[in-house]
Amino acid sequence: RMKLLQQVYVFHDWTAAELQRVAHVMKRKTVSRNTTVIRQGETSDCIYFLVSGKCRVLKTALLSKSEQRLLGANSSSESAIAGGRHLLEINTLRAGQYFGELPLLDPRWQQHTASV
C-alpha cells in the first residue's frame, strides 16, 4: 500500500509516517466489469488504484454538428446520449495507475466518469 501511495504526485512530499496513516485506512475493493466507479459531476472522497484490469475515463460533452461529423459520431452512435450529448472516452488507465485524487483536493475537479 505504501508503494501505491508513493506513486501519487499529491503525496510526493509526505513523510513515511503520514503515508502509513493513509495506508492503514485503505480498503481493497473489487469492481465488476462495466461498472461506473465515479460519475461525472458527482463528488468522491476516494482515490482508486488499479491493481489489475483497466478503467475507461469518459467525459460527457455537447458536440456541434461539425464536431459530430469530425469524430464520426451521429445519433445512432454508441457514444450518443440524450440532448445531443456524447460520451467521449478521453483516457484508458491500466494496472499501476490511479484516479480520483484531484476531487480530494478540490471538488470542482470531478469532471469525468470512470468505468471499469
Residue pairs with C-beta under 8 A, 6 or more apart in sequence:
1 23
1 26
2 16
2 19
2 20
2 23
4 26
4 49
4 98
5 11
5 14
5 19
5 22
5 23
6 12
6 19
7 96
7 98
8 47
8 98
8 101
9 101
10 101
10 104
10 105
11 19
11 22
14 22
28 51
29 48
31 37
31 116
32 116
33 53
33 116
34 115
34 116
35 115
35 116
36 113
36 114
36 115
37 48
37 55
37 100
37 114
37 115
37 116
38 44
38 48
38 99
38 100
38 103
38 110
38 112
38 113
38 114
39 113
40 58
40 59
40 60
40 110
40 111
40 112
40 113
41 110
41 111
42 110
43 103
43 107
43 110
44 100
44 103
44 104
44 110
45 103
45 104
46 100
46 104
47 98
47 99
47 100
47 101
47 104
48 55
48 98
48 99
48 100
48 114
49 97
49 98
50 93
50 94
50 95
50 96
50 97
50 98
50 116
51 95
52 95
53 94
53 95
53 116
54 92
54 93
54 94
54 95
54 116
55 92
55 93
55 94
55 97
55 99
55 114
55 115
55 116
56 89
56 91
56 92
56 93
56 114
56 115
56 116
57 89
57 90
57 91
57 92
57 93
57 99
57 112
57 113
57 114
58 87
58 88
58 89
58 90
58 112
58 113
58 114
58 115
59 87
59 88
59 90
59 111
59 112
59 113
60 81
60 85
60 86
60 87
60 88
60 113
61 85
61 86
61 88
62 83
62 84
62 85
62 86
63 71
63 73
63 84
63 85
63 86
67 73
68 74
68 86
71 86
71 88
73 79
73 80
73 86
74 80
77 86
79 86
79 87
79 88
80 86
81 87
87 113
90 112
93 99
93 114
99 114
100 114
102 109
102 110
103 109
103 110
